[in-house]
Each structure stands twice: as C-alpha cells, then as structure tokens.
C-alpha cells in the first residue's frame, strides 16, 4: 500500500509541475479549484476549475 501511495503522490506532483510550467499560475489555480471541488463534492467549484483549464488549453485555438 505505501508503494501505491508514493507512486500516486509522484504522479500528482508531476502533473502539477507540468501544468505550472505550461500554463503558469492560472493553470495551478484551475487545477486547485478542480481538485478542491472534487474532494468536497461541490460541482460548482469543480466546474469553475474545469472551465479555467479548458479555456487555457483552448485559448490559442480561439
């Protein structure tokens, strides 16, 4: 079980660093909103985070 937790933590930190490097502070805020909304089971907060991330990803295409 500890190996699975360690692997999961490394994966989450890696994704966070990739988003931070690629999309900056706004990407980190979007990821934070999405994560907090999912953990708290709050659809409004998780939707805001998903919209922020979607706008960052689709921004160059718009």
Phi and psi in degrees as GROMACS dihedral restraints (atoms count N, CA, C in turn):
[ dihedral_restraints ]
;  ai    aj    ak    al  type     phi  dphi    fc
    3     4     5     6     1   -62.6    20    10
    4     5     6     7     1   -32.1    20    10
    6     7     8     9     1   -66.7    20    10
    7     8     9    10     1   -38.6    20    10
    9    10    11    12     1   -66.7    20    10
   10    11    12    13     1   -40.6    20    10
   12    13    14    15     1   -65.5    20    10
   13    14    15    16     1   -40.8    20    10
   15    16    17    18     1   -66.2    20    10
   16    17    18    19     1   -43.3    20    10
   18    19    20    21     1   -63.1    20    10
   19    20    21    22     1   -40.8    20    10
   21    22    23    24     1   -64.5    20    10
   22    23    24    25     1   -42.8    20    10
   24    25    26    27     1   -64.5    20    10
   25    26    27    28     1   -40.7    20    10
   27    28    29    30     1   -64.4    20    10
   28    29    30    31     1   -40.4    20    10
   30    31    32    33     1   -63.7    20    10
   31    32    33    34     1   -45.3    20    10
   33    34    35    36     1   -64.7    20    10
   34    35    36    37     1   -43.0    20    10
   36    37    38    39     1   -65.8    20    10
   37    38    39    40     1   -38.0    20    10
   39    40    41    42     1   -63.8    20    10
   40    41    42    43     1   -44.1    20    10
   42    43    44    45     1   -63.6    20    10
   43    44    45    46     1   -42.2    20    10
   45    46    47    48     1   -61.8    20    10
   46    47    48    49     1   -42.7    20    10
   48    49    50    51     1   -66.9    20    10
   49    50    51    52     1   -37.8    20    10
   51    52    53    54     1   -65.1    20    10
   52    53    54    55     1   -44.2    20    10
   54    55    56    57     1   -66.9    20    10
   55    56    57    58     1   -40.3    20    10
   57    58    59    60     1   -62.2    20    10
   58    59    60    61     1   -41.3    20    10
   60    61    62    63     1   -70.6    20    10
   61    62    63    64     1   -41.0    20    10
   63    64    65    66     1   -81.2    20    10
   64    65    66    67     1   -41.6    20    10
   66    67    68    69     1  -115.2    20    10
   67    68    69    70     1    -2.4    20    10
   69    70    71    72     1    75.4    20    10
   70    71    72    73     1  -156.9    20    10
   72    73    74    75     1   -65.3    20    10
   73    74    75    76     1   -34.3    20    10
   75    76    77    78     1   -64.7    20    10
   76    77    78    79     1   -37.7    20    10
   78    79    80    81     1   -65.5    20    10
   79    80    81    82     1   -39.0    20    10
   81    82    83    84     1   -66.2    20    10
   82    83    84    85     1   -40.6    20    10
   84    85    86    87     1   -64.7    20    10
   85    86    87    88     1   -42.4    20    10
   87    88    89    90     1   -61.8    20    10
   88    89    90    91     1   -43.3    20    10
   90    91    92    93     1   -65.7    20    10
   91    92    93    94     1   -39.0    20    10
   93    94    95    96     1   -64.1    20    10
   94    95    96    97     1   -45.1    20    10
   96    97    98    99     1   -61.6    20    10
   97    98    99   100     1   -43.2    20    10
   99   100   101   102     1   -62.3    20    10
  100   101   102   103     1   -45.0    20    10
  102   103   104   105     1   -66.4    20    10
  103   104   105   106     1   -45.8    20    10
  105   106   107   108     1   -64.3    20    10
  106   107   108   109     1   -40.6    20    10
  108   109   110   111     1   -63.6    20    10
  109   110   111   112     1   -38.6    20    10
  111   112   113   114     1   -70.6    20    10
  112   113   114   115     1   -40.7    20    10
  114   115   116   117     1   -67.3    20    10
  115   116   117   118     1   -39.2    20    10
  117   118   119   120     1   -85.5    20    10
  118   119   120   121     1    -2.4    20    10
  120   121   122   123     1    55.6    20    10
  121   122   123   124     1    44.3    20    10
  123   124   125   126     1  -111.5    20    10
  124   125   126   127     1   106.0    20    10
  126   127   128   129     1   -66.9    20    10
  127   128   129   130     1   -27.8    20    10
  129   130   131   132     1   -67.2    20    10
  130   131   132   133     1   -45.2    20    10
  132   133   134   135     1   -70.0    20    10
  133   134   135   136     1   -42.5    20    10
  135   136   137   138     1   -66.9    20    10
  136   137   138   139     1   -33.7    20    10
  138   139   140   141     1   -67.4    20    10
  139   140   141   142     1   -39.3    20    10
  141   142   143   144     1   -61.8    20    10
  142   143   144   145     1   -43.2    20    10
  144   145   146   147     1   -63.7    20    10
  145   146   147   148     1   -40.8    20    10
  147   148   149   150     1   -65.8    20    10
  148   149   150   151     1   -38.8    20    10
  150   151   152   153     1   -66.6    20    10
  151   152   153   154     1   -41.8    20    10
  153   154   155   156     1   -61.0    20    10
  154   155   156   157     1   -46.0    20    10
  156   157   158   159     1   -66.0    20    10
  157   158   159   160     1   -38.9    20    10
  159   160   161   162     1   -65.0    20    10
  160   161   162   163     1   -40.3    20    10
  162   163   164   165     1   -66.5    20    10
  163   164   165   166     1   -35.8    20    10
  165   166   167   168     1   -67.4    20    10
  166   167   168   169     1   -40.7    20    10
  168   169   170   171     1   -71.2    20    10
  169   170   171   172     1   -41.2    20    10
  171   172   173   174     1   -88.5    20    10
  172   173   174   175     1    -4.6    20    10
  174   175   176   177     1   -52.9    20    10
  175   176   177   178     1   -48.0    20    10
  177   178   179   180     1   -64.2    20    10
  178   179   180   181     1   -26.6    20    10
  180   181   182   183     1   -81.6    20    10
  181   182   183   184     1   -19.9    20    10
